[in-house]
Amino acid sequence: MQKKRFSISMIPYFIIAIFIMLTLPTGWLYDLRTGTGTEQGQKPTQSVPLLQTQEDIQSFFYSNTPTTVTGKNLVACPLARLRDIEQKGIHYQRVRHTTRQVYISEYITAHYPTPYWEKIFQKIISSGTYNRYYLIELTDGYWICVYFDDYLALIGADNYPTGYIRYTTTAERNMLNKMSQYYNVDTVYMLDMYQYGKVNGIFDIVLRFIIFVIVLTLVLTVQDFCKKQKVE
């Protein structure tokens, strides 16, 4: 049997497969087992009230009431947070008898308004391992910062998981201070709807590598099939 040799024509296919591996959202796989209820990240039950106005924000915060929002009027924020927070910090890699330090930041920031090229760069860098923040408009025209799994914004969902109002972190507050010049948004509170701990960084890398192999195999198979069709 003749072995297939690597050719330059295969490079674009490798690039496509790597791009898909790095950016493909996998959060929906983990959400298949989150269930329905009042816990953060779950699908909300009918008993979970909607956050509709600015007055609801402080009310739900002090009463620790589970809540959710609806609507597709989202504005992407210039900030993304690591999906698996346990991965943040300094990591050591052994490469050819040399130990290298790799620092993984909890947040990735961008300018605002964000230039087009920076949006593309952030998309490539952060999509696989980070979730972006968004502003969502309430019924009274007020905006609130929300945080959930990025794939929900990608598919255009208008029903979001159960979440809780919490204080913003320093990085979140700095980002919202920039956006408050353009939107009527509170910089002190945000609605967090992400289920922390559901994603393991190491397992997700393995999962993405499997996806890379599958995509590359499919692309090369289709390429070979098209070549055979031309020959016939």
ZALOMI-193416 format. One record per residue (C-alpha): x, y, z. Coordinates in Angstrom, 3 decimals, padded with zeros to 6 digits, m for minus. Layout:
REM residues N
<rec px="X" py="Y" pz="Z"/>
...
***
This chain:
REM residues 232
<rec px="000.000" py="000.000" pz="000.000"/>
<rec px="001.371" py="003.382" pz="m001.008"/>
<rec px="001.792" py="005.758" pz="001.891"/>
<rec px="000.391" py="009.259" pz="001.618"/>
<rec px="003.018" py="011.945" pz="001.619"/>
<rec px="002.648" py="015.368" pz="003.129"/>
<rec px="002.257" py="018.106" pz="000.527"/>
<rec px="002.118" py="021.882" pz="000.681"/>
<rec px="m001.502" py="021.732" pz="m000.484"/>
<rec px="m002.419" py="020.185" pz="002.885"/>
<rec px="m001.250" py="023.233" pz="004.878"/>
<rec px="m004.528" py="025.185" pz="004.475"/>
<rec px="m006.446" py="022.173" pz="005.763"/>
<rec px="m004.210" py="021.954" pz="008.830"/>
<rec px="m004.750" py="025.664" pz="009.458"/>
<rec px="m008.545" py="025.262" pz="009.175"/>
<rec px="m008.530" py="022.264" pz="011.516"/>
<rec px="m006.372" py="024.084" pz="014.086"/>
<rec px="m008.593" py="027.179" pz="013.899"/>
<rec px="m011.695" py="025.066" pz="014.545"/>
<rec px="m009.938" py="023.270" pz="017.413"/>
<rec px="m009.012" py="026.556" pz="019.109"/>
<rec px="m012.266" py="028.451" pz="018.606"/>
<rec px="m015.046" py="025.846" pz="018.551"/>
<rec px="m017.336" py="026.404" pz="021.584"/>
<rec px="m017.629" py="023.245" pz="023.679"/>
<rec px="m019.672" py="024.703" pz="026.540"/>
<rec px="m022.926" py="023.231" pz="025.253"/>
<rec px="m021.519" py="019.727" pz="025.835"/>
<rec px="m021.013" py="020.444" pz="029.531"/>
<rec px="m024.443" py="022.085" pz="029.807"/>
<rec px="m026.160" py="018.873" pz="028.736"/>
<rec px="m025.879" py="017.647" pz="032.322"/>
<rec px="m026.517" py="020.880" pz="034.255"/>
<rec px="m030.223" py="020.177" pz="034.703"/>
<rec px="m033.044" py="022.570" pz="035.549"/>
<rec px="m033.331" py="024.525" pz="038.775"/>
<rec px="m032.287" py="027.553" pz="040.786"/>
<rec px="m028.565" py="026.802" pz="040.952"/>
<rec px="m026.228" py="029.052" pz="039.002"/>
<rec px="m025.814" py="027.866" pz="035.417"/>
<rec px="m028.890" py="025.633" pz="035.373"/>
<rec px="m031.847" py="026.050" pz="033.046"/>
<rec px="m034.293" py="028.261" pz="034.959"/>
<rec px="m037.602" py="026.897" pz="036.192"/>
<rec px="m040.824" py="028.897" pz="035.999"/>
<rec px="m040.266" py="029.951" pz="039.612"/>
<rec px="m037.086" py="031.875" pz="038.690"/>
<rec px="m038.079" py="035.562" pz="038.266"/>
<rec px="m036.939" py="037.667" pz="035.324"/>
<rec px="m034.593" py="040.585" pz="035.871"/>
<rec px="m036.436" py="043.349" pz="034.026"/>
<rec px="m035.574" py="046.763" pz="035.476"/>
<rec px="m032.830" py="048.624" pz="037.297"/>
<rec px="m034.818" py="048.414" pz="040.549"/>
<rec px="m034.680" py="044.610" pz="040.382"/>
<rec px="m030.871" py="044.591" pz="040.490"/>
<rec px="m030.358" py="045.713" pz="044.087"/>
<rec px="m033.534" py="043.944" pz="045.225"/>
<rec px="m032.368" py="040.578" pz="043.898"/>
<rec px="m028.825" py="041.173" pz="045.165"/>
<rec px="m029.785" py="041.807" pz="048.808"/>
<rec px="m032.332" py="038.972" pz="048.837"/>
<rec px="m029.928" py="036.612" pz="047.025"/>
<rec px="m032.720" py="035.752" pz="044.605"/>
<rec px="m031.957" py="033.507" pz="041.615"/>
<rec px="m032.849" py="035.285" pz="038.402"/>
<rec px="m032.411" py="035.274" pz="034.648"/>
<rec px="m032.904" py="037.584" pz="031.674"/>
<rec px="m034.280" py="037.371" pz="028.152"/>
<rec px="m033.596" py="039.218" pz="024.931"/>
<rec px="m031.132" py="039.296" pz="022.061"/>
<rec px="m029.966" py="042.895" pz="022.399"/>
<rec px="m026.416" py="042.079" pz="023.484"/>
<rec px="m023.300" py="044.232" pz="023.336"/>
<rec px="m019.928" py="042.464" pz="023.563"/>
<rec px="m017.601" py="043.857" pz="026.238"/>
<rec px="m013.822" py="044.273" pz="025.860"/>
<rec px="m013.170" py="041.697" pz="028.578"/>
<rec px="m013.025" py="037.908" pz="028.716"/>
<rec px="m012.550" py="035.589" pz="031.691"/>
<rec px="m010.932" py="032.169" pz="031.900"/>
<rec px="m013.507" py="029.378" pz="031.748"/>
<rec px="m011.509" py="027.145" pz="034.094"/>
<rec px="m010.283" py="029.549" pz="036.768"/>
<rec px="m008.102" py="026.809" pz="038.281"/>
<rec px="m005.807" py="027.186" pz="035.273"/>
<rec px="m004.825" py="030.787" pz="036.060"/>
<rec px="m001.314" py="031.526" pz="037.268"/>
<rec px="002.158" py="030.235" pz="036.456"/>
<rec px="002.557" py="026.823" pz="034.833"/>
<rec px="005.782" py="024.972" pz="034.069"/>
<rec px="006.489" py="023.163" pz="030.809"/>
<rec px="009.345" py="020.786" pz="030.130"/>
<rec px="010.661" py="021.279" pz="026.578"/>
<rec px="013.900" py="019.567" pz="025.470"/>
<rec px="015.414" py="019.383" pz="028.934"/>
<rec px="014.462" py="023.021" pz="029.581"/>
<rec px="011.780" py="024.182" pz="032.010"/>
<rec px="009.750" py="027.145" pz="030.816"/>
<rec px="007.270" py="029.267" pz="032.700"/>
<rec px="003.898" py="029.955" pz="031.110"/>
<rec px="001.589" py="032.497" pz="032.706"/>
<rec px="m002.147" py="032.131" pz="032.117"/>
<rec px="m004.078" py="035.285" pz="032.895"/>
<rec px="m007.555" py="035.154" pz="034.426"/>
<rec px="m008.699" py="038.005" pz="032.189"/>
<rec px="m008.062" py="039.163" pz="028.638"/>
<rec px="m008.727" py="042.853" pz="028.075"/>
<rec px="m009.136" py="044.903" pz="024.920"/>
<rec px="m009.605" py="048.548" pz="024.003"/>
<rec px="m013.064" py="050.065" pz="023.812"/>
<rec px="m014.414" py="050.809" pz="021.300"/>
<rec px="m012.636" py="047.686" pz="020.073"/>
<rec px="m010.903" py="047.922" pz="016.674"/>
<rec px="m011.969" py="045.304" pz="014.125"/>
<rec px="m008.544" py="043.648" pz="014.037"/>
<rec px="m008.517" py="043.364" pz="017.825"/>
<rec px="m011.946" py="041.705" pz="017.778"/>
<rec px="m010.604" py="039.041" pz="015.416"/>
<rec px="m007.465" py="038.576" pz="017.503"/>
<rec px="m009.464" py="038.257" pz="020.732"/>
<rec px="m011.843" py="035.819" pz="019.037"/>
<rec px="m008.987" py="033.523" pz="018.002"/>
<rec px="m007.097" py="033.768" pz="021.286"/>
<rec px="m009.951" py="033.592" pz="023.752"/>
<rec px="m012.807" py="031.602" pz="022.219"/>
<rec px="m011.567" py="028.203" pz="023.282"/>
<rec px="m010.604" py="028.929" pz="026.875"/>
<rec px="m012.276" py="032.236" pz="027.791"/>
<rec px="m015.834" py="033.573" pz="027.948"/>
<rec px="m016.551" py="037.184" pz="027.067"/>
<rec px="m018.733" py="039.553" pz="029.051"/>
<rec px="m021.797" py="041.207" pz="027.541"/>
<rec px="m024.194" py="044.023" pz="028.263"/>
<rec px="m027.866" py="043.184" pz="027.902"/>
<rec px="m030.668" py="045.739" pz="027.765"/>
<rec px="m033.460" py="045.582" pz="030.332"/>
<rec px="m037.072" py="046.578" pz="029.700"/>
<rec px="m036.580" py="050.071" pz="031.171"/>
<rec px="m033.674" py="050.889" pz="028.827"/>
<rec px="m031.083" py="050.235" pz="031.531"/>
<rec px="m028.191" py="047.854" pz="030.815"/>
<rec px="m026.612" py="045.207" pz="033.020"/>
<rec px="m023.362" py="043.294" pz="032.597"/>
<rec px="m023.881" py="039.541" pz="032.236"/>
<rec px="m021.515" py="036.590" pz="032.182"/>
<rec px="m022.387" py="033.188" pz="030.730"/>
<rec px="m020.962" py="030.548" pz="028.429"/>
<rec px="m019.974" py="032.215" pz="025.156"/>
<rec px="m021.768" py="029.750" pz="022.891"/>
<rec px="m025.133" py="031.193" pz="023.989"/>
<rec px="m024.287" py="034.504" pz="022.318"/>
<rec px="m022.966" py="032.683" pz="019.261"/>
<rec px="m026.225" py="030.815" pz="018.613"/>
<rec px="m028.314" py="033.910" pz="019.368"/>
<rec px="m030.217" py="032.432" pz="022.313"/>
<rec px="m032.611" py="034.774" pz="024.115"/>
<rec px="m033.171" py="032.452" pz="027.078"/>
<rec px="m030.275" py="032.322" pz="029.503"/>
<rec px="m029.338" py="030.197" pz="032.541"/>
<rec px="m030.177" py="030.880" pz="036.160"/>
<rec px="m027.846" py="033.419" pz="037.726"/>
<rec px="m027.232" py="035.590" pz="040.753"/>
<rec px="m026.457" py="039.290" pz="041.108"/>
<rec px="m023.002" py="039.891" pz="042.600"/>
<rec px="m020.479" py="042.684" pz="043.054"/>
<rec px="m018.129" py="043.262" pz="040.146"/>
<rec px="m014.429" py="042.471" pz="040.463"/>
<rec px="m011.791" py="045.140" pz="039.912"/>
<rec px="m011.180" py="044.058" pz="036.301"/>
<rec px="m014.914" py="043.979" pz="035.590"/>
<rec px="m015.454" py="047.391" pz="037.173"/>
<rec px="m012.635" py="048.976" pz="035.183"/>
<rec px="m014.137" py="047.583" pz="031.980"/>
<rec px="m017.623" py="048.830" pz="032.861"/>
<rec px="m016.288" py="052.286" pz="033.677"/>
<rec px="m015.192" py="052.532" pz="030.029"/>
<rec px="m018.548" py="051.319" pz="028.733"/>
<rec px="m020.582" py="053.551" pz="031.048"/>
<rec px="m019.618" py="056.458" pz="028.789"/>
<rec px="m021.717" py="054.860" pz="026.049"/>
<rec px="m024.361" py="052.861" pz="027.955"/>
<rec px="m026.454" py="053.484" pz="031.051"/>
<rec px="m024.987" py="050.579" pz="033.021"/>
<rec px="m024.258" py="050.072" pz="036.730"/>
<rec px="m020.572" py="049.389" pz="037.335"/>
<rec px="m021.122" py="047.906" pz="040.820"/>
<rec px="m023.343" py="044.899" pz="040.064"/>
<rec px="m023.466" py="042.210" pz="037.414"/>
<rec px="m025.517" py="039.086" pz="036.682"/>
<rec px="m023.337" py="035.967" pz="036.802"/>
<rec px="m024.959" py="032.969" pz="035.072"/>
<rec px="m021.891" py="030.792" pz="034.550"/>
<rec px="m021.521" py="027.462" pz="036.329"/>
<rec px="m017.945" py="027.540" pz="037.594"/>
<rec px="m016.131" py="024.233" pz="037.795"/>
<rec px="m018.005" py="022.544" pz="034.962"/>
<rec px="m015.031" py="022.834" pz="032.593"/>
<rec px="m011.699" py="021.166" pz="033.278"/>
<rec px="m008.946" py="022.841" pz="031.258"/>
<rec px="m006.920" py="019.664" pz="030.682"/>
<rec px="m009.937" py="017.590" pz="029.629"/>
<rec px="m011.068" py="020.383" pz="027.319"/>
<rec px="m007.680" py="020.386" pz="025.571"/>
<rec px="m007.959" py="016.622" pz="025.010"/>
<rec px="m011.499" py="017.076" pz="023.710"/>
<rec px="m010.368" py="019.777" pz="021.289"/>
<rec px="m007.497" py="017.602" pz="020.057"/>
<rec px="m009.988" py="014.836" pz="019.278"/>
<rec px="m012.078" py="017.386" pz="017.375"/>
<rec px="m008.942" py="018.468" pz="015.493"/>
<rec px="m008.218" py="014.883" pz="014.393"/>
<rec px="m011.838" py="014.301" pz="013.343"/>
<rec px="m012.066" py="017.545" pz="011.350"/>
<rec px="m008.714" py="016.979" pz="009.636"/>
<rec px="m009.649" py="013.384" pz="008.759"/>
<rec px="m012.991" py="014.481" pz="007.287"/>
<rec px="m011.408" py="017.278" pz="005.249"/>
<rec px="m008.693" py="015.022" pz="003.822"/>
<rec px="m011.251" py="012.297" pz="003.061"/>
<rec px="m013.414" py="014.763" pz="001.138"/>
<rec px="m010.336" py="016.043" pz="m000.685"/>
<rec px="m009.349" py="012.505" pz="m001.764"/>
<rec px="m012.911" py="011.784" pz="m002.871"/>
<rec px="m013.013" py="014.929" pz="m005.017"/>
<rec px="m009.690" py="014.032" pz="m006.633"/>
<rec px="m010.934" py="010.532" pz="m007.491"/>
<rec px="m014.106" py="011.992" pz="m008.997"/>
<rec px="m012.037" py="014.270" pz="m011.247"/>
<rec px="m009.858" py="011.361" pz="m012.401"/>
<rec px="m012.920" py="009.278" pz="m013.293"/>
***
